[in-house]
Amino acid sequence: MTIYTKHILTTLLFLVMSVGVQAQITFPDDVDDEAPAAPIDGFIVIGLAAGAYLGLKKRAQSEK
């Protein structure tokens, strides 16, 4: 197993584990705690994984 594969697997494992750890907070009754019209949390994990892949790919190409 190459070092790049280990980096990718470690990054993906970290991302998967960090998604499940979300704090559930409560607000007083007078606070408007409804979800925003356009939440941005849907593609954060996908974007981070794609960025890690592209960064490692670029690093591998620069070492050749």
Backbone atoms as SQL, in Angstrom:
CREATE TABLE atoms (id INTEGER PRIMARY KEY, chain TEXT, resi INTEGER, resn TEXT, atom TEXT, x REAL, y REAL, z REAL);
INSERT INTO atoms VALUES
  (1, 'A', 1, 'MET', 'N', 0.853, -1.171, 0.000),
  (2, 'A', 1, 'MET', 'CA', 0.000, 0.000, 0.000),
  (3, 'A', 1, 'MET', 'C', 0.899, 1.235, 0.000),
  (4, 'A', 2, 'THR', 'N', 0.672, 2.129, -0.921),
  (5, 'A', 2, 'THR', 'CA', 1.527, 3.298, -1.027),
  (6, 'A', 2, 'THR', 'C', 1.176, 4.323, 0.034),
  (7, 'A', 3, 'ILE', 'N', 2.069, 5.261, 0.209),
  (8, 'A', 3, 'ILE', 'CA', 1.863, 6.315, 1.200),
  (9, 'A', 3, 'ILE', 'C', 0.682, 7.191, 0.837),
  (10, 'A', 4, 'TYR', 'N', 0.442, 7.385, -0.470),
  (11, 'A', 4, 'TYR', 'CA', -0.683, 8.219, -0.898),
  (12, 'A', 4, 'TYR', 'C', -2.012, 7.549, -0.609),
  (13, 'A', 5, 'THR', 'N', -2.067, 6.242, -0.756),
  (14, 'A', 5, 'THR', 'CA', -3.288, 5.510, -0.444),
  (15, 'A', 5, 'THR', 'C', -3.572, 5.590, 1.048),
  (16, 'A', 6, 'LYS', 'N', -2.540, 5.502, 1.857),
  (17, 'A', 6, 'LYS', 'CA', -2.720, 5.626, 3.301),
  (18, 'A', 6, 'LYS', 'C', -3.226, 7.010, 3.669),
  (19, 'A', 7, 'HIS', 'N', -2.703, 8.056, 3.013),
  (20, 'A', 7, 'HIS', 'CA', -3.162, 9.423, 3.272),
  (21, 'A', 7, 'HIS', 'C', -4.626, 9.585, 2.892),
  (22, 'A', 8, 'ILE', 'N', -5.007, 9.044, 1.762),
  (23, 'A', 8, 'ILE', 'CA', -6.388, 9.157, 1.310),
  (24, 'A', 8, 'ILE', 'C', -7.327, 8.416, 2.253),
  (25, 'A', 9, 'LEU', 'N', -6.957, 7.201, 2.648),
  (26, 'A', 9, 'LEU', 'CA', -7.801, 6.424, 3.558),
  (27, 'A', 9, 'LEU', 'C', -7.914, 7.090, 4.923),
  (28, 'A', 10, 'THR', 'N', -6.817, 7.639, 5.420),
  (29, 'A', 10, 'THR', 'CA', -6.841, 8.331, 6.700),
  (30, 'A', 10, 'THR', 'C', -7.730, 9.566, 6.623),
  (31, 'A', 11, 'THR', 'N', -7.625, 10.317, 5.545),
  (32, 'A', 11, 'THR', 'CA', -8.443, 11.511, 5.378),
  (33, 'A', 11, 'THR', 'C', -9.919, 11.156, 5.288),
  (34, 'A', 12, 'LEU', 'N', -10.245, 10.148, 4.501),
  (35, 'A', 12, 'LEU', 'CA', -11.640, 9.738, 4.376),
  (36, 'A', 12, 'LEU', 'C', -12.193, 9.225, 5.704),
  (37, 'A', 13, 'LEU', 'N', -11.394, 8.465, 6.448),
  (38, 'A', 13, 'LEU', 'CA', -11.821, 7.971, 7.747),
  (39, 'A', 13, 'LEU', 'C', -12.092, 9.130, 8.695),
  (40, 'A', 14, 'PHE', 'N', -11.213, 10.115, 8.718),
  (41, 'A', 14, 'PHE', 'CA', -11.402, 11.293, 9.555),
  (42, 'A', 14, 'PHE', 'C', -12.673, 12.037, 9.178),
  (43, 'A', 15, 'LEU', 'N', -12.912, 12.203, 7.884),
  (44, 'A', 15, 'LEU', 'CA', -14.100, 12.928, 7.439),
  (45, 'A', 15, 'LEU', 'C', -15.379, 12.194, 7.806),
  (46, 'A', 16, 'VAL', 'N', -15.383, 10.878, 7.634),
  (47, 'A', 16, 'VAL', 'CA', -16.571, 10.099, 7.965),
  (48, 'A', 16, 'VAL', 'C', -16.848, 10.155, 9.461),
  (49, 'A', 17, 'MET', 'N', -15.799, 10.072, 10.265),
  (50, 'A', 17, 'MET', 'CA', -15.981, 10.111, 11.712),
  (51, 'A', 17, 'MET', 'C', -16.428, 11.488, 12.182),
  (52, 'A', 18, 'SER', 'N', -15.918, 12.546, 11.560),
  (53, 'A', 18, 'SER', 'CA', -16.252, 13.889, 12.020),
  (54, 'A', 18, 'SER', 'C', -17.661, 14.304, 11.644),
  (55, 'A', 19, 'VAL', 'N', -18.249, 13.664, 10.630),
  (56, 'A', 19, 'VAL', 'CA', -19.617, 14.005, 10.242),
  (57, 'A', 19, 'VAL', 'C', -20.600, 13.577, 11.324),
  (58, 'A', 20, 'GLY', 'N', -20.360, 12.452, 11.951),
  (59, 'A', 20, 'GLY', 'CA', -21.269, 11.941, 12.964),
  (60, 'A', 20, 'GLY', 'C', -21.208, 12.691, 14.284),
  (61, 'A', 21, 'VAL', 'N', -20.204, 13.491, 14.489),
  (62, 'A', 21, 'VAL', 'CA', -20.030, 14.201, 15.753),
  (63, 'A', 21, 'VAL', 'C', -20.507, 15.640, 15.570),
  (64, 'A', 22, 'GLN', 'N', -21.792, 15.825, 15.729),
  (65, 'A', 22, 'GLN', 'CA', -22.362, 17.159, 15.611),
  (66, 'A', 22, 'GLN', 'C', -23.107, 17.461, 16.899),
  (67, 'A', 23, 'ALA', 'N', -22.791, 18.589, 17.491),
  (68, 'A', 23, 'ALA', 'CA', -23.417, 18.964, 18.750),
  (69, 'A', 23, 'ALA', 'C', -24.867, 19.367, 18.511),
  (70, 'A', 24, 'GLN', 'N', -25.730, 18.923, 19.377),
  (71, 'A', 24, 'GLN', 'CA', -27.135, 19.299, 19.317),
  (72, 'A', 24, 'GLN', 'C', -27.375, 20.341, 20.397),
  (73, 'A', 25, 'ILE', 'N', -27.586, 21.570, 19.967),
  (74, 'A', 25, 'ILE', 'CA', -27.789, 22.640, 20.935),
  (75, 'A', 25, 'ILE', 'C', -29.274, 22.976, 21.005),
  (76, 'A', 26, 'THR', 'N', -29.675, 23.557, 22.110),
  (77, 'A', 26, 'THR', 'CA', -31.055, 23.995, 22.273),
  (78, 'A', 26, 'THR', 'C', -31.064, 25.498, 22.490),
  (79, 'A', 27, 'PHE', 'N', -32.156, 26.118, 22.101),
  (80, 'A', 27, 'PHE', 'CA', -32.316, 27.557, 22.244),
  (81, 'A', 27, 'PHE', 'C', -33.475, 27.854, 23.176),
  (82, 'A', 28, 'PRO', 'N', -33.446, 29.032, 23.783),
  (83, 'A', 28, 'PRO', 'CA', -34.625, 29.444, 24.558),
  (84, 'A', 28, 'PRO', 'C', -35.831, 29.599, 23.626),
  (85, 'A', 29, 'ASP', 'N', -37.008, 29.675, 24.206),
  (86, 'A', 29, 'ASP', 'CA', -38.233, 29.741, 23.406),
  (87, 'A', 29, 'ASP', 'C', -38.337, 31.002, 22.558),
  (88, 'A', 30, 'ASP', 'N', -37.660, 32.070, 22.933),
  (89, 'A', 30, 'ASP', 'CA', -37.801, 33.323, 22.182),
  (90, 'A', 30, 'ASP', 'C', -36.798, 33.461, 21.033),
  (91, 'A', 31, 'VAL', 'N', -36.015, 32.442, 20.740),
  (92, 'A', 31, 'VAL', 'CA', -35.018, 32.482, 19.673),
  (93, 'A', 31, 'VAL', 'C', -35.578, 31.796, 18.425),
  (94, 'A', 32, 'ASP', 'N', -35.390, 32.428, 17.263),
  (95, 'A', 32, 'ASP', 'CA', -35.825, 31.836, 16.001),
  (96, 'A', 32, 'ASP', 'C', -34.763, 30.836, 15.556),
  (97, 'A', 33, 'ASP', 'N', -35.029, 29.552, 15.785),
  (98, 'A', 33, 'ASP', 'CA', -34.029, 28.514, 15.510),
  (99, 'A', 33, 'ASP', 'C', -34.392, 27.647, 14.307),
  (100, 'A', 34, 'GLU', 'N', -35.089, 28.217, 13.327),
  (101, 'A', 34, 'GLU', 'CA', -35.437, 27.468, 12.134),
  (102, 'A', 34, 'GLU', 'C', -34.232, 27.357, 11.208),
  (103, 'A', 35, 'ALA', 'N', -34.257, 26.328, 10.377),
  (104, 'A', 35, 'ALA', 'CA', -33.155, 26.109, 9.427),
  (105, 'A', 35, 'ALA', 'C', -33.157, 27.212, 8.372),
  (106, 'A', 36, 'PRO', 'N', -31.973, 27.621, 7.900),
  (107, 'A', 36, 'PRO', 'CA', -31.921, 28.650, 6.857),
  (108, 'A', 36, 'PRO', 'C', -32.508, 28.130, 5.541),
  (109, 'A', 37, 'ALA', 'N', -32.823, 29.050, 4.645),
  (110, 'A', 37, 'ALA', 'CA', -33.456, 28.673, 3.379),
  (111, 'A', 37, 'ALA', 'C', -32.523, 27.837, 2.507),
  (112, 'A', 38, 'ALA', 'N', -31.224, 28.087, 2.566),
  (113, 'A', 38, 'ALA', 'CA', -30.264, 27.364, 1.726),
  (114, 'A', 38, 'ALA', 'C', -29.091, 26.888, 2.592),
  (115, 'A', 39, 'PRO', 'N', -29.228, 25.727, 3.242),
  (116, 'A', 39, 'PRO', 'CA', -28.129, 25.234, 4.068),
  (117, 'A', 39, 'PRO', 'C', -26.911, 24.864, 3.209),
  (118, 'A', 40, 'ILE', 'N', -25.724, 25.101, 3.732),
  (119, 'A', 40, 'ILE', 'CA', -24.508, 24.845, 2.965),
  (120, 'A', 40, 'ILE', 'C', -23.773, 23.598, 3.434),
  (121, 'A', 41, 'ASP', 'N', -24.334, 22.844, 4.350),
  (122, 'A', 41, 'ASP', 'CA', -23.598, 21.714, 4.916),
  (123, 'A', 41, 'ASP', 'C', -23.720, 20.431, 4.102),
  (124, 'A', 42, 'GLY', 'N', -24.414, 20.425, 3.001),
  (125, 'A', 42, 'GLY', 'CA', -24.631, 19.207, 2.235),
  (126, 'A', 42, 'GLY', 'C', -23.406, 18.686, 1.521),
  (127, 'A', 43, 'PHE', 'N', -22.613, 19.557, 0.928),
  (128, 'A', 43, 'PHE', 'CA', -21.501, 19.114, 0.110),
  (129, 'A', 43, 'PHE', 'C', -20.134, 19.436, 0.715),
  (130, 'A', 44, 'ILE', 'N', -20.088, 19.764, 1.982),
  (131, 'A', 44, 'ILE', 'CA', -18.806, 20.090, 2.612),
  (132, 'A', 44, 'ILE', 'C', -17.888, 18.875, 2.622),
  (133, 'A', 45, 'VAL', 'N', -18.407, 17.717, 2.989),
  (134, 'A', 45, 'VAL', 'CA', -17.583, 16.504, 3.056),
  (135, 'A', 45, 'VAL', 'C', -17.091, 16.128, 1.662),
  (136, 'A', 46, 'ILE', 'N', -17.963, 16.225, 0.683),
  (137, 'A', 46, 'ILE', 'CA', -17.566, 15.894, -0.692),
  (138, 'A', 46, 'ILE', 'C', -16.496, 16.863, -1.178),
  (139, 'A', 47, 'GLY', 'N', -16.661, 18.137, -0.867),
  (140, 'A', 47, 'GLY', 'CA', -15.665, 19.133, -1.266),
  (141, 'A', 47, 'GLY', 'C', -14.318, 18.914, -0.599),
  (142, 'A', 48, 'LEU', 'N', -14.327, 18.570, 0.682),
  (143, 'A', 48, 'LEU', 'CA', -13.076, 18.298, 1.384),
  (144, 'A', 48, 'LEU', 'C', -12.380, 17.059, 0.827),
  (145, 'A', 49, 'ALA', 'N', -13.150, 16.031, 0.538),
  (146, 'A', 49, 'ALA', 'CA', -12.558, 14.815, -0.024),
  (147, 'A', 49, 'ALA', 'C', -11.980, 15.079, -1.415),
  (148, 'A', 50, 'ALA', 'N', -12.707, 15.842, -2.232),
  (149, 'A', 50, 'ALA', 'CA', -12.208, 16.173, -3.571),
  (150, 'A', 50, 'ALA', 'C', -10.949, 17.032, -3.480),
  (151, 'A', 51, 'GLY', 'N', -10.919, 17.976, -2.562),
  (152, 'A', 51, 'GLY', 'CA', -9.735, 18.806, -2.383),
  (153, 'A', 51, 'GLY', 'C', -8.529, 18.005, -1.920),
  (154, 'A', 52, 'ALA', 'N', -8.754, 17.063, -1.013),
  (155, 'A', 52, 'ALA', 'CA', -7.655, 16.207, -0.553),
  (156, 'A', 52, 'ALA', 'C', -7.127, 15.351, -1.690),
  (157, 'A', 53, 'TYR', 'N', -8.028, 14.803, -2.486),
  (158, 'A', 53, 'TYR', 'CA', -7.617, 13.984, -3.630),
  (159, 'A', 53, 'TYR', 'C', -6.796, 14.801, -4.622),
  (160, 'A', 54, 'LEU', 'N', -7.296, 15.976, -4.973),
  (161, 'A', 54, 'LEU', 'CA', -6.576, 16.801, -5.948),
  (162, 'A', 54, 'LEU', 'C', -5.225, 17.273, -5.408),
  (163, 'A', 55, 'GLY', 'N', -5.174, 17.594, -4.115),
  (164, 'A', 55, 'GLY', 'CA', -3.913, 18.010, -3.516),
  (165, 'A', 55, 'GLY', 'C', -2.881, 16.894, -3.515),
  (166, 'A', 56, 'LEU', 'N', -3.309, 15.694, -3.154),
  (167, 'A', 56, 'LEU', 'CA', -2.383, 14.562, -3.160),
  (168, 'A', 56, 'LEU', 'C', -1.962, 14.196, -4.576),
  (169, 'A', 57, 'LYS', 'N', -2.876, 14.325, -5.517),
  (170, 'A', 57, 'LYS', 'CA', -2.548, 14.037, -6.910),
  (171, 'A', 57, 'LYS', 'C', -1.505, 15.029, -7.440),
  (172, 'A', 58, 'LYS', 'N', -1.696, 16.304, -7.098),
  (173, 'A', 58, 'LYS', 'CA', -0.745, 17.318, -7.536),
  (174, 'A', 58, 'LYS', 'C', 0.616, 17.111, -6.870),
  (175, 'A', 59, 'ARG', 'N', 0.610, 16.724, -5.616),
  (176, 'A', 59, 'ARG', 'CA', 1.861, 16.462, -4.908),
  (177, 'A', 59, 'ARG', 'C', 2.603, 15.284, -5.525),
  (178, 'A', 60, 'ALA', 'N', 1.860, 14.245, -5.887),
  (179, 'A', 60, 'ALA', 'CA', 2.475, 13.066, -6.508),
  (180, 'A', 60, 'ALA', 'C', 3.077, 13.419, -7.866),
  (181, 'A', 61, 'GLN', 'N', 2.396, 14.277, -8.620),
  (182, 'A', 61, 'GLN', 'CA', 2.915, 14.673, -9.929),
  (183, 'A', 61, 'GLN', 'C', 4.171, 15.547, -9.811),
  (184, 'A', 62, 'SER', 'N', 4.217, 16.363, -8.751),
  (185, 'A', 62, 'SER', 'CA', 5.366, 17.249, -8.597),
  (186, 'A', 62, 'SER', 'C', 6.620, 16.481, -8.136),
  (187, 'A', 63, 'GLU', 'N', 6.437, 15.310, -7.530),
  (188, 'A', 63, 'GLU', 'CA', 7.585, 14.532, -7.052),
  (189, 'A', 63, 'GLU', 'C', 8.186, 13.654, -8.157),
  (190, 'A', 64, 'LYS', 'N', 7.503, 13.525, -9.272),
  (191, 'A', 64, 'LYS', 'CA', 8.011, 12.678, -10.355),
  (192, 'A', 64, 'LYS', 'C', 9.157, 13.311, -11.071);
